[in-house]
Amino acid sequence: MVVNHYQAKMLLNNKFVVILGGSVQRSIYKDLVLLLQKEKYLSNSHLKTKGELSFEQDCLVEGGRLWPMTNGTEYREVRQFRTDHHLVRFYFLTRLYSPYMESVLQDFRHGLKPDVILINSCIWDVSRYNRCWVTEYRENLHKVFEQIHSAVNPNCLILWNMAMPVGKKIIGGFLVPEIAHVGPTLRYDVIEANFYSAKLANAYGLDVLDLHFQFRLYLEHRMGDGVHWDALAHRRITTLVLQHVAQAWGVRLHAPRPASAPCHTDEGTRYSDNAHRGESQMYFGHVMECHPDQCNPNSTAYKEQIFGKQQVNLQGILSQLDSKITSAINRREQHRDSGEQHWPQPSNNHYPGA
């Protein structure tokens, strides 16, 4: 199921959405802004460009091309898309907690309160500041998760999305020559950072979206730089985010029409009274004709239709994932201790994005 333009527009009607993070988060922002206006996907140019003065009717508020362009930790970019019924804002972060992040939280305290916050900061944190990053990163997670609750309304949906899988060979603007040696083990650092951040986010009552798990089998959609993702992947991310928001708000998103059975609807929107079950959809109309198994919420066919086959056996997969995380962390520590460098070294052809 892919959320379409009309569903996204209706779900986020009169809502203020804030997205914080690095270049992948910026592409998430761009795909959402595009989907709110039309049924189109991001182009390669959209994905690779940073700091432009305007993207699809949005505006650059701060940083970017208004300031000197850089790949350093001092880079800033604040973007905003606004219509009569939608407000979406993006803050570029090079570190989860910093004086700049404190200023962002002050914006929330004294300005318009967000309805949804989508946040992640990982790759910069574990690569650009300190190779012994674990203690500092965990402290910064505590600081942000504790303060963000006090900066927004209690009913604000705060969604921590875990960092996506990183490739063996990294070619990115953030990976400057001075830290090129961290490239071969960065994918293990990301797994470990995801483990800590997910546990702490859950402990602080934040929602968690595991994009690393969701995209572990779709690596063909990762770009050649080993960090960023293509337009199809970003539309899938937008769908996962909006499905999560809809479930949190008790709204059912419309499922694709079964190919073997036509769906007949009339005008209007009906909301189910059991949306909390997490198996829900938004039906645009009140009559649906389909195969009994596809309309039965307890059937495997129904769950595969709504959630995809990957999610049906989620519990069994999660138990395997725990052992994989432990194994990956152990391998990373072994390679770090032995000093082995048998992976390909990153080239100097940097990805244009930050």
C-alpha positions in Angstrom: 0.0 0.0 0.0 1.3 3.5 -0.9 -0.4 6.5 0.6 -1.6 8.8 -2.1 -1.8 12.6 -2.5 -5.4 12.9 -1.3 -4.9 10.7 1.7 -1.8 12.6 2.8 -3.5 15.9 2.3 -6.5 14.9 4.4 -4.6 13.2 7.1 -2.4 16.3 7.7 -5.1 18.8 7.2 -4.5 21.8 9.6 -1.5 20.0 11.1 2.0 21.3 11.8 4.7 18.7 11.0 8.4 19.2 12.0 11.2 17.0 10.6 14.7 17.2 12.1 17.9 15.4 11.1 20.4 15.1 8.3 20.3 14.7 4.5 18.1 11.6 4.6 15.6 13.4 6.8 15.7 16.4 4.3 14.7 14.0 1.5 11.9 12.7 3.7 10.7 16.3 4.1 10.9 16.9 0.4 8.9 13.8 -0.5 6.2 14.7 2.0 6.0 18.3 0.6 5.8 16.9 -2.9 3.1 14.4 -2.0 1.0 17.0 -0.3 0.7 18.8 -3.7 0.8 16.1 -6.4 1.1 12.5 -7.3 4.8 12.6 -8.3 8.1 11.2 -7.1 11.3 13.0 -6.3 13.8 13.4 -9.1 17.5 12.6 -8.7 18.1 16.3 -8.8 15.7 16.9 -5.9 17.5 14.2 -3.9 21.0 15.5 -4.5 20.4 19.2 -4.2 20.8 20.9 -0.8 20.2 24.4 0.4 18.2 25.6 -2.6 16.2 28.8 -2.2 12.9 27.0 -3.1 11.7 23.5 -3.6 8.1 22.8 -4.8 6.7 26.0 -3.4 8.6 25.9 -0.1 11.1 28.5 1.1 14.5 28.5 2.6 14.2 30.2 6.0 17.8 30.0 7.2 21.2 28.7 6.2 21.7 26.8 2.9 22.5 29.1 0.0 21.7 32.1 2.1 24.9 31.4 3.9 28.3 30.0 2.7 27.8 26.4 1.6 29.9 23.8 3.5 30.1 20.1 4.5 31.2 21.0 8.0 29.4 20.5 11.3 28.4 24.2 11.3 26.1 23.7 8.3 22.5 24.9 8.8 19.4 24.6 6.8 15.8 25.5 7.8 13.1 25.0 5.3 9.3 25.5 5.4 6.3 24.6 3.3 3.1 26.4 4.0 -0.4 26.5 2.6 -3.8 27.5 4.0 -4.1 24.0 5.6 -0.6 22.5 5.9 2.6 23.6 7.6 5.8 21.4 7.3 9.2 22.6 8.6 12.6 21.0 8.4 15.7 21.7 10.5 19.1 20.2 9.4 21.0 18.7 12.4 24.6 17.7 12.4 24.4 16.7 16.1 21.5 15.4 18.2 22.1 17.8 21.1 24.0 21.1 20.8 23.4 24.8 21.4 21.7 24.9 18.0 19.3 22.1 19.1 18.6 24.1 22.2 17.5 27.0 20.0 15.2 24.7 18.0 13.6 23.6 21.2 13.1 27.2 22.2 11.2 27.7 18.9 8.9 25.0 20.0 8.5 26.4 23.5 7.7 30.0 22.5 6.3 29.6 19.0 3.7 27.5 17.2 3.4 24.0 18.7 4.0 21.0 16.4 1.4 18.3 16.0 4.0 15.8 14.7 7.7 15.7 15.1 9.8 13.2 13.1 13.4 13.2 14.4 16.7 11.3 13.8 20.3 12.1 14.2 22.9 9.4 14.0 25.5 9.2 11.2 27.0 12.6 12.0 27.0 11.9 15.7 28.9 8.7 15.5 31.5 9.8 12.9 32.3 13.5 13.1 32.9 14.3 16.8 34.5 11.4 18.7 35.4 7.8 17.8 34.4 6.8 21.3 31.0 8.1 20.7 28.8 5.8 22.7 28.7 7.6 26.1 28.3 11.0 24.6 25.6 9.9 22.2 23.6 8.2 24.9 23.9 11.4 27.1 22.6 13.5 24.2 19.7 11.1 23.6 18.7 11.5 27.2 18.9 15.3 27.0 16.8 15.6 23.8 14.2 13.1 24.8 13.8 14.7 28.2 13.6 18.3 27.0 11.5 17.7 23.9 8.5 16.6 25.9 8.5 19.9 27.9 8.8 21.9 24.7 5.7 20.7 23.0 2.1 19.9 23.8 1.3 16.6 25.6 -0.7 15.4 22.5 2.2 16.0 20.1 3.2 12.8 18.3 7.0 12.5 18.6 8.3 9.8 16.2 12.0 8.7 16.4 12.9 7.0 13.1 15.9 4.8 13.3 18.8 5.4 10.9 18.7 3.4 7.7 21.2 0.7 6.6 24.6 2.1 5.6 26.7 0.5 2.9 30.2 -1.0 3.2 31.7 1.8 1.1 30.7 5.3 2.0 31.0 8.2 -0.4 29.3 11.3 1.1 29.7 15.0 1.7 29.7 14.5 5.4 32.6 12.0 5.2 35.4 14.5 4.7 39.0 13.1 4.2 39.9 13.7 7.8 37.4 11.0 8.9 37.6 8.7 5.9 39.0 5.9 8.1 35.6 5.5 9.9 33.8 4.5 6.6 34.5 0.8 6.7 33.0 0.3 10.2 30.3 3.0 10.1 27.5 0.5 9.3 28.2 -1.3 12.6 28.2 2.0 14.5 24.8 2.7 13.0 23.4 -0.6 14.2 24.7 0.0 17.7 23.5 3.6 17.8 20.0 2.4 16.6 19.9 -0.1 19.4 20.6 2.5 22.1 18.3 5.2 20.5 15.4 2.9 20.1 15.6 1.6 23.7 15.8 5.1 25.1 13.1 6.5 22.9 10.8 3.8 24.0 11.7 4.4 27.7 10.9 8.1 27.3 7.5 7.4 25.7 8.4 8.3 22.1 7.1 6.3 19.2 9.8 4.4 17.2 9.8 3.7 13.5 12.5 1.1 12.6 13.5 2.1 9.1 16.7 0.0 9.4 14.6 -3.1 9.7 12.1 -2.0 7.1 14.8 -1.5 4.4 17.2 -4.3 5.2 15.9 -6.3 2.2 15.6 -3.4 -0.2 19.3 -2.4 -0.5 19.0 -2.1 -4.3 17.2 1.2 -3.6 20.2 2.6 -1.8 22.2 5.1 -3.8 25.8 4.5 -4.9 27.2 6.6 -2.1 26.1 4.0 0.5 24.1 6.4 2.6 21.2 8.0 0.6 18.2 6.4 -1.0 16.2 6.7 -4.2 12.8 8.2 -4.8 10.9 4.9 -4.5 12.5 4.3 -1.1 11.5 7.7 0.1 7.9 7.3 -1.0 7.9 4.1 1.0 9.3 6.0 4.0 6.6 8.6 3.6 4.0 5.8 3.5 5.3 4.2 6.6 5.4 7.5 8.5 1.8 8.4 7.5 0.5 5.0 8.2 2.1 5.2 11.7 0.5 8.7 12.2 -2.9 7.5 11.0 -2.8 4.5 13.4 -1.7 6.8 16.3 -4.6 9.1 15.6 -7.1 6.3 15.0 -7.6 7.0 11.3 -7.9 4.2 8.7 -6.0 4.7 5.5 -7.7 3.3 2.3 -6.1 0.0 1.1 -5.4 -0.7 -2.6 -8.5 -2.0 -4.5 -8.2 -5.8 -4.9 -7.5 -6.7 -8.5 -10.0 -9.6 -8.5 -12.9 -7.7 -7.0 -14.1 -4.2 -7.8 -14.7 -1.7 -5.1 -17.8 0.5 -5.2 -17.8 3.6 -3.1 -19.9 6.7 -2.8 -18.9 10.1 -1.5 -18.0 10.6 2.2 -15.5 9.3 4.7 -16.2 6.7 7.3 -14.0 6.2 10.3 -14.0 2.8 12.0 -14.7 2.5 15.7 -11.9 -0.1 16.3 -9.0 1.8 14.7 -6.9 1.1 17.8 -6.4 -2.5 16.6 -3.8 -1.3 14.1 -5.4 -3.2 11.2 -7.4 -0.3 10.0 -8.0 1.7 6.9 -9.7 4.9 5.8 -12.6 4.1 3.5 -13.7 6.8 1.2 -17.3 5.6 1.0 -19.2 3.0 2.9 -19.6 0.1 0.5 -16.8 -2.2 -0.3 -17.1 -5.5 -2.2 -14.1 -7.8 -2.0 -13.1 -11.4 -1.3 -14.2 -12.5 2.2 -10.6 -13.2 3.2 -9.4 -9.8 2.1 -12.1 -8.1 4.2 -11.7 -10.2 7.3 -9.3 -8.4 9.7 -8.3 -11.7 11.3 -7.2 -13.4 8.0 -3.6 -13.6 6.8 -4.7 -12.3 3.4 -6.1 -9.1 5.0 -3.0 -8.5 7.1 -0.7 -9.0 4.1 -2.8 -6.6 2.1 -2.6 -3.9 4.8 0.8 -4.4 6.3 2.7 -6.4 3.6 4.0 -10.0 3.9 7.1 -8.8 5.8 4.9 -7.7 8.8 2.8 -10.8 9.2 5.5 -12.8 10.9 7.0 -9.8 12.7 7.4 -11.4 16.0 9.5 -14.3 14.7 11.7 -11.9 12.7 12.3 -9.7 15.8 13.8 -12.5 17.7 16.3 -13.1 14.9 17.1 -9.4 14.7 18.2 -9.3 18.3 20.9 -11.9 17.7 22.0 -10.2 14.5 22.4 -6.9 16.3 24.6 -8.6 19.0 26.6 -10.3 16.3 27.2 -7.1 14.3 28.3 -5.2 17.4 30.7 -8.0 18.3 32.2 -8.0 14.7 32.6 -4.2 14.8 34.5 -4.4 18.1 36.7 -7.2 16.8 37.6 -5.2 13.7 38.2 -2.1 15.8 40.5 -3.9 18.2 42.5 -5.7 15.6 42.9 -2.6 13.4 42.0 -4.6 10.3 41.3 -2.4 7.2 40.4 -4.9 4.5 37.3 -3.1 3.3 37.5 -0.8 0.3 38.4 2.7 1.3 36.0 5.5 0.3 36.8 7.5 -2.8 37.0 11.3 -3.0 33.9 11.6 -5.1 31.5 13.0 -2.5 27.8 13.0 -2.7 26.5 16.5 -3.3 24.2 16.4 -0.2 25.4 17.2 3.2 
